[in-house]
Amino acid sequence: MTDADEITLIATGDLQLMTREPSPDLFGEVSPALQKADITFGNCEWPYAEEAGDTHPVEAHINDDFDGGDLFAPGHPDCIRLIGEAGFNIMSVANNHTMHGGYRAFLRTLSLLDENRIASVGGGTDIASARQPAIIERDGTKVAFLACTSSFLPGAHAGRRTPGIVPLRRHVYAENESWRDWGVQPQTRTLINRDDLAAMLESIEQVRKASDIVVLSCHWGILEHESAIADYQREAARAFIDAGVDLIVSQGPLPIKGFEVYRGRAIFYNLGKFAMISPWSRSETPSGIDAPMLDETARGLTARATISGKTITGIELVPVYLGKSGRPRLLSPGEEWFDDILETTRERTAAAGLNGIVDPQGKVQLS
C-alpha cells in the first residue's frame, strides 16, 4: 500500500454560524487543508433558512424571555454554501441547536446541505430517515457515518411522522455510597436510555455490513465542566465500539475534553468548537452560560485520520484556534497555542481517568 492509496479523513467539532451576514473569507485560513482531505466532516450546529419561520414550541418560550433580539433566528443560507466551498462534504445535524427554528428551518437546513453537495446524518423527516447512514466511497473504501445526540430540548427528536434528530437520551439519578448516608450528599450518576442505545447498536450493526469504516458522531456530555465525562458516555461509547464503530468524534460541551483508546479505536469525547460566529460578544451570556466558560469556545481540535487497507492506521490531533473572531485557524507545531491546546487535552484526559496518549506533534497512540 503506497501513500497514494491512503485516504485522509478530517473530523472537526461544532460549526455554529449564528449570522445573517457571513463573511466570504470565514474559512479562508482552513479551506486548503479541508479541501485536500478526501473526506471532511463537521457538526452543523445551527439551522439555516431564508427567513425565521416558526420556532420550536419549547424554545419559543425562551425566545419570548430574551430581550436582546431573536435568540433563535436561523443563519443565512450562504453559511451552508461557504461550508461546502470550504471543503466539508458531510455533516451531522444531531445536536441541541438545529431544531431552534422549528420544522421548516430544520428541513430547509437539510435541503441546503443537499443543494451544496454535503451529505447529512443524524436527522431527517422522520426517525427512519434520521437513522439512515451516509456512506462515502473513496478509492474503493466505503466510509460510513452515523450521528446521535443526548443534548436537545423535549420534542426535538424525530418521530414516526415528525422531523427531528436522532436521540441518545440519558437518565439521571442520585446515589449514596453507603446505606448510612441515604439522602445525604448524594452523587449524581447517569445511565444511557436502553431503547435509544439498542436502536443505535442496530444501526451500527447494519451499516457495518455495508462499509469498511464506521465513524460515529455523538453530540453529548457535561456542558460546563472542564474534564468530567459522564457515566452514560463511557458506557455507550464502548458499546458502540463493540458493535463495530471504528472512530467516535464528539461535540457538545464548551471545553475540549479528553479521549481514550478502546480496542485500538479512538473515542474523542469532545473536539470543541471549529467555527463560532455570534451576534453577541464573548462577554455576554444570552443563554445563561458562565462568562469564563465562553473563553473555551476560542479553541478546539480536529482529528485527522489516515485510512489504509480499509483500516484506520493513524490519527493526528490538530489544534484549532478561533480567538475572539470565531474564525478557525489550524495550528502547526511551533505556532502559538499549539502546545497549549495539546497540553490541555492531556491534562483533561488524565483528570477524567482516560488512557489517551498524544505526542508533542499531535500523533495519537492507538495501541
Summary of the structure (lengths in Angstrom):
residues: 367
radius of gyration: 19.5
end to end distance: 20.6
largest distance: 64.3
contacts: 1297
relative contact order: 0.14
helix: 27%
strand: 30%
